[in-house]
């Protein structure tokens, strides 16, 4: 930071109550009132340098005291005192912090060269061009101080010249950056890097007001000299600097219930809305200019602030859906800011993820060349939706631990994706298992509804083996798993036609029945004593539909197995009648447990 020192005399201004005066042998003959401060000064040092005071004091030779009110002087009493000290020859230090008010006040008092040679305005302009505009941080600080005197600064050209200087330095090749800048990225040490990073300028300009920031970014973009990713990084840094951290804030309803919102809070919220809407309007149209995680956080912030333009929220949803496949689970774990239906607070905002997913599917179906997803042979589209399905299933595994989330909210999210999106249902099974574990009070109907989204045929052998022994699953699901376990075994035969003909000719052997009993025995150990439907059948294919053959075989021990027919559903899963009981009676007359 550069400074300019003017004057040689010591500071002899002092305050007495609400009056500022200067130590002098001559009595005061000029009284100047600036706001609430009264200055007792002298005509001789001030009038020769101030054209305005010369005009207000029509007779400078008059020995009588003159009183002048300067309530509208830019910069107030501090700026006026700088000008007064310059007239007295008292030492003053000028820097980027006080240049703007001093320059505006000097212009107001008309301290120009036409009034006296070597006047204050000339010295201030020299300092502005040779020091402030040549420096990086000096230009930033000066531009920042124009907020309080924006109209004066605009009319005097201070804002325009500072912005031009800043943009020129931003466009300078990084190898030629020799000035000091602020860069506080984690893990970055300037001593290890001889060349400045490409985004070296982003943190310093984030200190500016949003309108000044917008002017700089717009000017930089208009040159087309920097990639969109650098513009996006500048927007990200600014948002992190000014927008509230949604991970550490309470819900809007909680804040309003604790008491009426103060006027200061209302102003702050309004300012944040304006910042968010401005940032969204500046995001480059190029894909990847900002991350999908940043877009989702902006959308969550818009929901938190409330009152944000619907156009802004729609644009954020659209942009996030375009890059949705690039998201991580951490990007989706955004806090909920509204109470749920049962007056319990959800941990995560599932509705936000749902809306973005629906927007993604609209775009995905629009790009699909086929009339249905199954007809699409586009490898890019298939890869995209498979990635999204993987992300959603992993997200479900995390939010399933929230004890307040109802089952249907997660089921709806899981069912939003088309069937083609999931090649395997292993991750979906993990989500179901976690939810059942965290919600032991779930009713039988809800457990059945949750497990209905699971396709047993899309489970890997390892996961299917785990699921068969999972006592949290409904028995109906376990039965389907056992059936498909046997069906997969039959499909492993080398000659399917031979197997069918062999089944027509060969009856059930005792070994086949014993093997099936062993599977049923493992089910009984997991589930306990329950009545259910267990298919003790062989398979027969006819007209491309599976039907269950109903054998009744006498066992050597005198037992019988009665199996009722099952019907294949549209999804390829079998629905078994509720009342199907297998009983085994030994020769000794003992009756087996109902299963």
VEXPADO-704289 format. One record per residue: residue in three letters; x, y, z of N, C-alpha, C in turn. Coordinates in steps of 0.2 Angstrom, whole numbers, plus 5000, padded with zeros to 4 digits. Atoms other than C-alpha are relative to their C-alpha. Example, Ala and Ser with C-alpha at 12.3 -4.5 7.8 and 13.67 -1.06 7.14 Angstrom:
# residues 2
Ala500449945000506249785039500450065000;Ser499649944999506849955036499650055003;
# end
This chain:
# residues 595
Unk500449945000500050005000500450065000;Unk499649945000500750174995499750065003;Unk500249944997500650335004500350064997;Unk499749935002500950525001499950045006;Unk500049954994501450645014500050074997;Unk500049935002501050825012500050055006;Unk499949954994501450975024500649985004;Unk499550014995502750995037499950025007;Unk500149984993501951075052499749955004;Unk500450054996501350975067499350025000;Unk500750004999499550945070499850045006;Unk500249964994498851085081499350015000;Unk500750004999497051045079499849975007;Unk500250034994496151005095499350015001;Unk500850004999494350975101499950025007;Unk500349984993493451065115499250004999;Unk500750025001491750995117499849984993;Unk500150015007490950995100500350054995;Unk499749955004492151125093500749984998;Unk499350015002493751095083500350074998;Unk499649945002495051235082500749985000;Unk499350015001496851265079500450055004;Unk499649954996498151335090500350054996;Unk499749945004498651505084500050065004;Unk499949944997499151675090499450054998;Unk500549965003497851755079499349975002;Unk500750034999495951745084499749984994;Unk500450035005494751645074499550054997;Unk500449955003493851745061499649964994;Unk500450045005493051605051499749945004;Unk500350054997491751485058499649964995;Unk500350045005491251335048499749945003;Unk500450054997489851215053500049944995;Unk500050065004490051035046499649955004;Unk500450054996488650925052499950025007;Unk500049984993488850925071500650035003;Unk499449984998490550985072500150084998;Unk499949935001490951175073500850015000;Unk499349985001492651235066500250075001;Unk499849934999493451395073500750014996;Unk499450005004494751435059500150074998;Unk499849935002495551585050499950004992;Unk500149985007495151665033500749994996;Unk499450005004496951685028500349944997;Unk499850065003497551505026499549974995;Unk500450045004495951445019499750034993;Unk500349965006495251575007500450004994;Unk499650005006496751584995500049934997;Unk499950075003496651394992499349984998;Unk500650035001494751364992499550054996;Unk500449965004493751444978499350015002;Unk500750004997492051404986500050055006;Unk500049954994492551495002500150074998;Unk499949935003493051644992499450034998;Unk500749985003491351654984499550015006;Unk500549994994490451635001500250055004;Unk499849944996491451765010500250064995;Unk499949945006491151914998500550055002;Unk499549954998492352025008500549975004;Unk499450044997493951925012500450055005;Unk499649964996494752085020499650025006;Unk500449984994493252105032500349975006;Unk499750034993493952085050499549965004;Unk500550034996492352025056499949924999;Unk500050085000492051835059499449984995;Unk500550035005491051745045499849935002;Unk500250074998490051585048499749974993;Unk500250035006489751465034499849925002;Unk500250074999488851295034500149964994;Unk499850055005489551155024499749935001;Unk500350064998488351015028500049954994;Unk500050055005488350935011500749994997;Unk499350015003490250925008500149925000;Unk499950085001490650745002500649985005;Unk499550034995491650645015499950035007;Unk500149984993490950745030500650045003;Unk499549964997492050825043500749974999;Unk499350035001493450705041500350034993;Unk499849985006493650755023500250075000;Unk499949934999493450935027500750025004;Unk499449984996494850935040500649984996;Unk499450015004496050855028500250064995;Unk499949945004495751005016500350065004;Unk499849944996495951125030500749995003;Unk499350004997497551055037500550014994;Unk499649995006498251055019500150084999;Unk500049935000497851245019500550035005;Unk499649984994498751265036500749984999;Unk499350035000500251165030500149955005;Unk499950054995499951035043500149934996;Unk499850065003500650865039499449955000;Unk500550055001499350745032500349944996;Unk499850065004499550565025499449984996;Unk500550025005498550515010500249934998;Unk500050075002498250335005499449984996;Unk500650025004497050234995499350005005;Unk500550004995495950225011499650075000;Unk500349944999495650415012500050044993;Unk500049965006495950474994499350024997;Unk500749995003494150464988499750065004;Unk500449954996493350575002500450074999;Unk499649945000494850695001500050034993;Unk500149975007494750714982499350034999;Unk500749985001492850734982499950075004;Unk500149944996492950864996500450064997;Unk499649945003494350964987499750024994;Unk500449985006493350964971499450045002;Unk500649974997491851024982500250075002;Unk499749944998492951164989500350044994;Unk499749975006493651204972500750025001;Unk499349984998495451194977500449984994;Unk499750025006496051194959500650054999;Unk499449965002497551264950499850074998;Unk500249935002496551414944499950045006;Unk500049964994496351464962500750025003;Unk499349994998498151444967500449944997;Unk499550055003499651354959500249955006;Unk499850064996500151184967499449995005;Unk500650014995498351164975499949935001;Unk500150074997497651014983499849954994;Unk500350045005496750944968500649974995;Unk499450025004498350934957500449955004;Unk499650054996499350844971499649935000;Unk500450065000497850724973500049964994;Unk500050035006497750684955500749974998;Unk499350035001499650654954500049945004;Unk499950064996499550534968499549944997;Unk500450055003498050444960500349964994;Unk499850035006498850414943500749965001;Unk499350034999500650374949500049955005;Unk500050054995500250274964499449955000;Unk500650054999498450204966499949964994;Unk500250045006498150154948500649964998;Unk499550045002499850084946500049935005;Unk500050064995499549964961499449965000;Unk500550055000498449814962499550015006;Unk500449994994497849824980499750075001;Unk500149934999497850014980499350014996;Unk500649995005496550014965499449965003;Unk500650034997495449884974499850045006;Unk500249964994495449984991499750064998;Unk500349945002495050144982499349994997;Unk500750025003493650064972499549985005;Unk500550024994492949994988499850065004;Unk500249944997492950164996499550044997;Unk500549965004491850234982499349995002;Unk500750014998490350154990499650055003;Unk500449954996489950295002500050064996;Unk500049945004490250424988499949984993;Unk500150035006489650324973499950054994;Unk500249955005488850474964500650054998;Unk499449955001490350594966500649964997;Unk499550045003491550454962499949984992;Unk500250025007490650404946500150074996;Unk499949935004490550594940500750024999;Unk499349985000492350624944500549944996;Unk499750055004492850464934500549955004;Unk499650044996493650374949499949934999;Unk500250075001492650214947500249974993;Unk499850025007492950204928500749985000;Unk499250015001494850224929500249955005;Unk499850064996494950104944499949934997;Unk500250065003494049974935500449984994;Unk499650015006495049994919500749975002;Unk499450024998496649974929500049935003;Unk500050074997496049814938499949954994;Unk500150055005495449734922500649994996;Unk499450015003497049774914500549955003;Unk499550054996498049684928499749935000;Unk500350075000496849534928500249974993;Unk499850025007497249514909500749994999;Unk499350005001499049524912500249925000;Unk499850074999499949354909500349985007;Unk499850024993500249264925500850005001;Unk499349994999502149264922500250075001;Unk499849934999502149454923499750035006;Unk500449974994501149474939500650005005;Unk499449994995502449554951499750045006;Unk500349964994501249644963499749955005;Unk500350044995500549584979499349995000;Unk500750025000498949494980499849955005;Unk500250044994497849394992499849934997;Unk500250075002497749204989500149955006;Unk500050044993497249095004499749934999;Unk500350075002496848924995500449955005;Unk499750054995497148775007500649974996;Unk499550035002498848705004500550044995;Unk499649965005499548844993500550045004;Unk499449964997501248924998500350044995;Unk499849965005501749064988500850004999;Unk499250015001503649034991500149944996;Unk499950065004503448864982499950024993;Unk500249995007502748944967500350074997;Unk499749945003503749074956499550034996;Unk500549975004502249104945499350005004;Unk500749994997500549164951499549954997;Unk500650055002499049044950499650044995;Unk500449975005497849084936499450045003;Unk500549974997496549134948500250055006;Unk499749964995497649244958499650075002;Unk500449944999496449394957499349995003;Unk500750014998494849314962499850025007;Unk500249984993494949344981500050075001;Unk499949934999495449524980499450044998;Unk500649975003493949574969499449985004;Unk500650034996492749474980499950055006;Unk500149954995492949614993499650064998;Unk500349955002492049734982499249995000;Unk500850015001490149774981499849974994;Unk500250045005489149664970500050044993;Unk500149965006488849804957500750014997;Unk499349995002490749844956500349934997;Unk499850065002491149664955499749984993;Unk500450025006489849634941500350044994;Unk499749965005490649784931500749974998;Unk499350035001492449704933499949934996;Unk500150075003491849524928499750014993;Unk500249985007490849594913500550024996;Unk499549975004492249694907500649944998;Unk499550055002493449544908499749954995;Unk500450055005492149424899500050034993;Unk500149975007491949544885500750004996;Unk499350015003493849524881500149934997;Unk499950075002493649334878500749985001;Unk499350024999495449324885500149955005;Unk500050054994495049214900499549944999;Unk500550055001494249044900499450005004;Unk500649994996492449024907500149975007;Unk499950034993493148914921500350055005;Unk499749954995494149064928499450055002;Unk500649964998492549174927499649965006;Unk500350044995491649034936500350005007;Unk499750004993492949024950499950075003;Unk500149934997492849214953499350005003;Unk500750004997490949194955499949955006;Unk500050054994491249044967500350035006;Unk499649974994492449144978499550055002;Unk500449944998491249294978499449975004;Unk500650034997489749184983500249975007;Unk499850024994490749104997500250055005;Unk499849944996491349275003499350035003;Unk500649964998489549355004499449965002;Unk500750034999488149225004500149965007;Unk500050044994487649135020500249934999;Unk499950075000488348965024499449965002;Unk500650044998486848855023500149945004;Unk499950064996487648715032500050025008;Unk499949984993487748825048499450045002;Unk500649964999486048915047499449965002;Unk500750034998484348875055499550014995;Unk500650005005482748855045499750075001;Unk500449935000481749015041499550005005;Unk500550004995480348955051500250005007;Unk499850004994481348925066500250075002;Unk499849934998482049105065499450045001;Unk500649954999480349185063499649985006;Unk500450024993479649085078500350035006;Unk499649984994481049145089499850085001;Unk500149934999480449325087500050044993;Unk500149975007480049455073500750024998;Unk499449995003481449485061500250075000;Unk499949934999482349645064500150034993;Unk499949975006482549775051500749994997;Unk499350015002484449745050500049934996;Unk500050065003484149565046499650004993;Unk500450005006482849605033500450034994;Unk499649965005484049725024500649954998;Unk499450055002485449585025499749954995;Unk500350055004484249455017499950034993;Unk500149975007483749575003500750014996;Unk499450005003485549605000500349944997;Unk499850065002485949424999499649974994;Unk500450025006484549394987500350044993;Unk499749965006485249534975500749974998;Unk499450035002486949454976499949934997;Unk500150065003486349284972499750004993;Unk500349995006485249334958500550034995;Unk499549985004486749434951500549954998;Unk499550055002487949294952499749954995;Unk500350055005486749174943500050034993;Unk500049965007486549304929500650004997;Unk499450005002488349304927500449944998;Unk499750065001488749124926500049984992;Unk499950015008489449084908499649944998;Unk500550055003488348974897500449944999;Unk499650065001489848854894499949955005;Unk500150054995489548684902500749995004;Unk499450014996490848654916500350075002;Unk499749934998491148844919500050005008;Unk500050014993490548804937499849935001;Unk500150074998490348644946499249995002;Unk500750024998488648554949499950015007;Unk500149994993488948564967499950075002;Unk500149934998489048754967499350024998;Unk500749985002487448764957499549975005;Unk500550024995486548654969500050045007;Unk499949964994487248754984499650074999;Unk500449945001486548914976499349995000;Unk500850015000484848834973499849995007;Unk500250014993484848774991500050075004;Unk500049944997485348954997499450044997;Unk500649975002483949024986499449985003;Unk500650034996482648914995500150035007;Unk499949984994483348965011499850085001;Unk500249935000483249155008499350014999;Unk500749995001481549145001499950074996;Unk500149945004480849274989500550014994;Unk499649995006482149244976499649994993;Unk500450005006481549264958499949934997;Unk500150075002480749104951500449994993;Unk499650015006481749134935500749985002;Unk499350024997483349124945500049935002;Unk500050064998482848964953499949954994;Unk500150045006482248884937500749994996;Unk499350015003483948924929500549965003;Unk499650054996484848844943499949934999;Unk500250075001483848684942500249984993;Unk499850025007484148684923500749994999;Unk499350005001485948714924500349945004;Unk499850064996486148584938499849934997;Unk500350065004485148454928500549984994;Unk499550015006486348474913500649965002;Unk499450034997487848424924499949955006;Unk500250044994486948314936500449935000;Unk499650065000487948154931500750015003;Unk499349994997489548244937500050015008;Unk500149994993488848264955500349945004;Unk499850054995489448174970499550005005;Unk500550014995488448114985500150065005;Unk499949944996489248254995499650064997;Unk500349945003488548384983499250005001;Unk500750014999486748314986499850015007;Unk500250004992486848315005499950085002;Unk500249934999486048495006499550005006;Unk500550004994485148535023499350024998;Unk500749985001483348555023499850065004;Unk500249944996482648725028499350015001;Unk500750004998480848685030499849945004;Unk500250064996479948575042499649954996;Unk500450055004479148415036499350005002;Unk500750004998477348365037499849985007;Unk500150024993477448285054500350045005;Unk499749954995478248445061500749985002;Unk499350024998479948355062500550024994;Unk499649985005481448425053500449954997;Unk499650055004482248325039500750035001;Unk499349985000484148325039500250034993;Unk499849985007484248335020499450024996;Unk500649985004483248425007499949954994;Unk500150055005482648274997499650034994;Unk500449975006481348384987500450034995;Unk499649975004482748484980500349954995;Unk499750055005483648324973499549974996;Unk500550035004481948264967499950054994;Unk500149955005481648424957500550004994;Unk499550005005483348424949500049934996;Unk500050075003483248234945499450004995;Unk500650005005481548264936500250044994;Unk499749965006482348404926500549974996;Unk499550045004483748294921499749954996;Unk500450055004482548154915499750034995;Unk500349965005481648284905500550014994;Unk499549995005483248324896500249944997;Unk499850075002483748144895499649974995;Unk500550035004482148084887500050044993;Unk500049965006482248234875500549984995;Unk499450015004483948184869500049934997;Unk500050075002483547994867499750004994;Unk500250005007483347954849499449954999;Unk500650045000482047814853499450025003;Unk500749984996480247824858500049985007;Unk500050024993480647734874500750005002;Unk499350014998482247724884500349944998;Unk499750065001482447544880500250004992;Unk499950005007482547584861500750044999;Unk499449965001484047704864500649965000;Unk499350035001485747644858500550045001;Unk499549954999486647794862500449995007;Unk499650024995488047744873500150065005;Unk499949944996488347924880499450015005;Unk500649994996486547934886499949945005;Unk500050064995486647754894500550015005;Unk499549984994488247804903499750055004;Unk500249944996487447964909499549985005;Unk500550024996485947884916500249955005;Unk499750054995486847744924500450035006;Unk499749964995487947874933499650035005;Unk500549974996486447964939499749955005;Unk500350054996485647804945500549985006;Unk499550024995487247764955500150055005;Unk499949954995487347934963499350005004;Unk500650004996485447924968500049955005;Unk500050064996485647754975500550015006;Unk499549994995487147804985499750065005;Unk500349954996486247964991499449975004;Unk500550034996484747854997500349965006;Unk499750034995485947755007500150055006;Unk499849954994486447915017499350025003;Unk500649974997484747995019499549955003;Unk500450054997483947825024500150005008;Unk499950004993484747855041499650055004;Unk500449954997483648005044499349975003;Unk500550044997482347935056499350044999;Unk500649965002481048075051499849994993;Unk500250005007481048035033499549944999;Unk500550065001479447935028500249964994;Unk499850055005479647785017499850024993;Unk500249995006478647845003500450064996;Unk499649945003479748005000500649974997;Unk499450035003481247894997499849954995;Unk500250045005480247764987499850044994;Unk500149965005479647904976500650024996;Unk499349985003481447964973500349944996;Unk499750065003482047784969499649984994;Unk500450025006480547754957500050054995;Unk500049955005480847914948500449984994;Unk499650025005482247834938499749944996;Unk500350055004481747724923500449935002;Unk499650074999482147534924500649994997;Unk499450005004483447554911500650035004;Unk499549964997484447664923500449955004;Unk499750044995484947524935500249934996;Unk499850065002485947374928500049955006;Unk500050044993486047304946499650035005;Unk500449974994485047324961500349995007;Unk499650014993486447294974499950065004;Unk500049944996486547474979499350025003;Unk500749994998484647484980499849965006;Unk500150054995484647334991500350035007;Unk499649984994485947415003499650065003;Unk500449944998484747575004499449975004;Unk500650044996483247455009500249975006;Unk499850034993484247365022500250055005;Unk499949954995484847525030499450035002;Unk500649974998483147605030499649955005;Unk500450054995482347445038500450005007;Unk499750004994483747445051499950065004;Unk500149944997483547625055499350025002;Unk500749994999481647615055499749935002;Unk500350074998481147455065499350005001;Unk500749994998479447525069499650004993;Unk500450005007478947515050499549945000;Unk500550055001477347425047500149954995;Unk499950055005477147265037499950034993;Unk500149975006476347365023500550044997;Unk499549955002477647495022500649964998;Unk499450045002479047365022499949964993;Unk500250035007478147275007500150054995;Unk500049955005477947434998500850024999;Unk499349985001479847475001500349954996;Unk499650065003480447304995499749994993;Unk500350015007479247314979500550034995;Unk499649975005480547424971500649964998;Unk499450055001481847284972499849954995;Unk500150055005482047174957500549945002;Unk499650064998482747004963500449984995;Unk499650035006483346954946500750054999;Unk499549965001484547104946500550015006;Unk499650004995485447064962500649954998;Unk499450055001487246984962499949945004;Unk500050064996487446814969500150015007;Unk499849984993488346884984499450045004;Unk500649964997486947014988499449965001;Unk500550044999485646884985500049955006;Unk499950054995486346764997500050045007;Unk500149964994486446905010499250015001;Unk500749984999484646955007499649945002;Unk500450064998483946775009500149995008;Unk499950014993484646775027499850065004;Unk500249934997484046955030499349995003;Unk500750004997482646945043499650065001;Unk500349945000482247125041499550004994;Unk500450005006481547085024499349975001;Unk500750045000479647035021500149934998;Unk500050075002479446845019499950004993;Unk500250005008478646875002500650014996;Unk499449985004480346954996500549945001;Unk499550055000481346815003499849944996;Unk500350065005480246684994500250014993;Unk499849985007480546774978500749994999;Unk499350015001482346774981500249935000;Unk499950085001482346584984499849984994;Unk500350035006481346554969500550024994;Unk499649975005482546664958500749965001;Unk499450044999484046574966500049934997;Unk500150075004483346404960500050014993;Unk500049985008482946484943500650014997;Unk499449995003484646544941500549945000;Unk499650065000485346374945499849964994;Unk500250045005484246294932500250034993;Unk499849975006484746424919500849994998;Unk499350025001486546374922500249944996;Unk499950075004486246204913500250024993;Unk499749995006487246184897499550004994;Unk500550015006485746124886499350015003;Unk500649994997484146204891499449954997;Unk500550055003483146094878500049935003;Unk499950074997483845934885499750005007;Unk500250004993483445994903499250005000;Unk500850005000481546024898499849934999;Unk500250075002481445854890500149955006;Unk499950044995482245774904499550015006;Unk500549984994481045864917499349964998;Unk500650035002479645794906500049925002;Unk500050074999480245614908500249985007;Unk499850024993481045614925499650035005;Unk500449974994480045634941500550025005;Unk499649984995480645714956500349955004;Unk499650054996481945614965500050035007;Unk500049984993482145614984500650055001;Unk499549955000483745704981499850074999;Unk500349935002482845854973499650035006;Unk500549984995481545854987500450025006;Unk499649994995482845845000500450075000;Unk499749935002483845994992499650065002;Unk500449944999482346104992499850005007;Unk500150004993481946055010500550045004;Unk499449964997483646115015500050074999;Unk500149935001483346285007499450025005;Unk500649984996481646295016500250005008;Unk499850004993482446245032500450065002;Unk499649944999483746385031499550065001;Unk500549945000482246505028499649995007;Unk500450004993481346435044500550025006;Unk499549984995482946465054500050085001;Unk500049935000482946645049499450035002;Unk500649974998481146685050499649985006;Unk500450034994480546575064499349974997;Unk500650035002478846495063499550044998;Unk500549965003477746575051499649964994;Unk500350035006476446525038500150044994;Unk499949965006476846575020499949954994;Unk500050045007476946515002500749984998;Unk499350025002478446414997499949954994;Unk500050045006478546344979500449945000;Unk499650065000479146164980499849974993;Unk500250025007479046144961500649994996;Unk499550005006479946114945499850054995;Unk500249955005479946234931499849974993;Unk500250025006479146214915499850064995;Unk500049955004479246334900499549994994;Unk500550015005477746354888499850064998;Unk500249945003477346494876500350065003;Unk499649954997478746594884499750035006;Unk500249984993477846604901500149955004;Unk499950054995478346524916499449985004;Unk500550024996477146414925500349955005;Unk499850044995477346314940499649935000;Unk500350075000477046124939499849985007;Unk500250024993476146054955500149935001;Unk499950074998476945894960499749995007;Unk500150034993476345794975500349945000;Unk499650064999477545674980500049975007;Unk500050034994477545544994500750005002;Unk499350014997479045555005500049935003;Unk499950064997479845405012499750005008;Unk500249994993479445475029499250005001;Unk500849995000477545485025499850075000;Unk500249935001477545675022499750014993;Unk500349985006476645765008500250074999;Unk499949935001477045925000499550034995;Unk500549975004475646034993500250074997;Unk499849945003476046174981499550034996;Unk500549965004474846304974500350044994;Unk499749975006475146384957500150075001;Unk499849935000476046554956499950034993;Unk500149975006475746684943500550054999;Unk499449955002477046794934499750064999;Unk500249935001476846974936500350034994;Unk499849975006477147104923500850025000;Unk499349984999478847154931500549945000;Unk499650064999479446974930500149975006;Unk499950034993479246934948499349965001;Unk500650044999478046804955499750025006;Unk500449994994476646834966499649945002;Unk500250074997476146684977499450025004;Unk500649994996474446664985500250005007;Unk499849994993474446715003499949945004;Unk500150064996473746555010500249944996;Unk499850065002474846415005500549975005;Unk499750034994475446295018500349944998;Unk499650065001476746165017500149965007;Unk500050034993476546035031500449934998;Unk499750065000477645885034499849955006;Unk500250044994477045735044500449934999;Unk499550065000478245595049499649945002;Unk500350064999477845415051499849995008;Unk500150014993477945435070499450055002;Unk500649964998476445555069500150075002;Unk499849934998477345715073499950054995;Unk500249955005476745865064500550065000;Unk499549945001478045995057499750065001;Unk500349934999477946175060499850034994;Unk500349965006476946285049500550054998;Unk499549955002478046385038499650044994;
# end
